[in-house]
Amino acid sequence: MFITPLVDLGELVPLNEGVVYARAEYGRLVAQISEFMRQNGPTSAAEVRDLLDTSRKYVIAPLEHLDQRQSRAAQGRCGSC
């Protein structure tokens, strides 16, 4: 795949087969979503879609990615859970 070298260099963040973000843009998305959730609590995909003014396709991928990161982090904190 033509993006593999850019992923290897850390320039691109692949979230699934159809959604890839530039690292800087992904960082901005994560910051916006995190801040919104900090202020508003649990958030729906529709709310994030409206926040980012984009389609559901481009909202679900980062939300799933963030959820996976949170799950891995929680498992690390838990130790032998």
C-alpha positions in Angstrom: 0.0 0.0 0.0 1.4 3.4 -0.9 0.7 4.9 2.6 2.8 2.3 4.5 6.0 4.3 4.4 4.1 7.3 5.8 2.6 5.2 8.5 6.0 3.8 9.4 7.4 7.3 9.7 4.5 8.3 12.0 3.1 10.8 9.5 -0.2 9.0 9.1 -2.6 7.3 11.5 -4.6 4.6 10.0 -7.9 4.0 11.9 -9.4 1.4 9.6 -9.1 0.4 5.9 -11.1 3.4 4.8 -10.0 6.2 7.2 -6.5 7.5 7.5 -5.6 10.9 9.1 -2.4 12.9 9.1 -0.9 12.7 12.6 -1.4 16.4 13.3 -5.0 16.4 12.2 -5.7 13.3 14.2 -4.2 15.0 17.2 -6.5 18.0 16.7 -9.5 15.6 16.4 -8.6 13.8 19.6 -8.1 17.1 21.5 -11.5 18.5 20.3 -13.4 15.2 21.1 -11.7 14.9 24.5 -12.4 18.5 25.5 -16.0 18.2 24.3 -16.4 15.0 26.4 -14.7 16.5 29.4 -17.2 19.4 29.3 -20.3 17.4 28.4 -19.8 13.9 29.7 -20.7 10.8 27.6 -21.2 11.9 24.0 -23.0 10.4 21.0 -21.5 9.9 17.6 -24.1 12.4 16.3 -22.9 15.0 18.7 -19.3 14.5 17.6 -20.4 14.5 14.0 -22.0 17.9 14.6 -19.0 19.2 16.6 -16.5 18.2 13.8 -19.0 19.1 11.0 -18.3 15.9 9.1 -19.9 12.7 8.1 -20.6 9.7 10.5 -17.9 7.7 8.6 -15.2 10.1 9.7 -16.5 10.2 13.3 -17.0 6.5 14.0 -13.4 5.6 13.2 -11.7 8.0 15.6 -14.3 7.2 18.3 -13.6 3.5 18.0 -9.9 4.1 18.0 -10.1 6.3 21.1 -12.3 3.6 22.8 -9.7 0.9 22.0 -6.9 3.1 23.4 -8.9 3.7 26.6 -9.6 0.0 27.0 -5.9 -0.9 26.6 -5.0 1.9 29.1 -7.5 0.6 31.6 -6.2 -2.9 31.3 -2.7 -1.6 31.9 -3.8 0.1 35.1 -5.7 -2.9 36.3 -2.7 -5.2 36.2 -4.1 -8.7 36.5 -7.8 -8.0 35.9 
